[in-house]
Amino acid sequence: MNDLLALAARVRDELAQAVSTRGHPWRTATLATVSPEGLPDARTVVLREWDEHEQTLVFFTDARSPKVQHLQHQPQAALVLWHPGLGWQLRMTVRTEVTFEGLAVSSRWARLKMTPAAQDYLSPLAPGDSLGSLSPAAASRPHFAVVHARVLAVDWLSLNPEGHRRARLCPPELAAWLQP
């Protein structure tokens, strides 16, 4: 059991590094959602914050993105992270909440709006819209939303030539070594 506790602590440390270190392999994660039609959809998101106490990851999105509709329809989703240096895969089941206004959004927008990334949220075109032949003008307001993803379950897998290892790390009361 001590090995599992140490592993869980190491995973939490890696998550903390991922949100604060550009280039960390876990900074970008694959988010898998389910559309209202029941179809799977996956895309890469950039992890921005990790709250260890609340077990919550934060990422940003364009409020018009299809993922927002997916998460409003089915707030449970999966995040998959891969760390090639460690040979670690992390699969997390999360429950999401999309926030469009209020302090959670305005404070983050205030930090982001002066960066090149702000342009992603200022386009008059929604993600996936055809660009057509004209360059669009900037939007009159940002289409910025914040997604909080509360971690419900964590499945850790180590791929190693000397033998794979797997563990369920969260929830803590169900932590266990698993068959890879």
C-alpha positions, 0 to 999 in steps of 0.5 A: 500500500505504501508503494501506491501512496508514493505513486499517487503522490508522484502522479500529483507532483507530475500534474502540478509540474504539467500545468506550470511547465511548458513542454511537460508531456502532460500539459496537453491531454486528450479529452474524450467526450460523447456527443448528444447523438452518442458519438465519441469525440476526442481532442487535445486540450491544454491543462492550465491549472491543477488543484490537488485539494479539490482534485480538479484540473482546469482548461480553457475553451471557446464557448462555441466549441462542440466540446461545450455542447458535449460536456453540457449534454454529458458532463462525464468525460475522460482525460488521457495523458502520455509521458514518453520519458516515464513511459506512463499513461494516465487515464482519468474519469472526470466530471466537468463543469463549463463556466461562461461568466463570473470571477472564475472566467473574468480573472482568467481572461484578464491574464490571458487577453494580453497574450497571443492565445487570446486570438483563439477566443476573439474570432467571430468564427466558431471552432470548425467554421469554414474560413471562406475567402475573407479574413474575419475581423476580430469579435466584439467580445471574447468567446472564452469559457473555463472548464473545471474537470473534477477527477473521479478515477485515475488509472495509471499504466507504466509501459516498460520493456521489463514488465508493464505495471498498472494501478487504480490510484483514485478514489484513494479508498479503492487504490489497488495494483491491477493486471496491466 
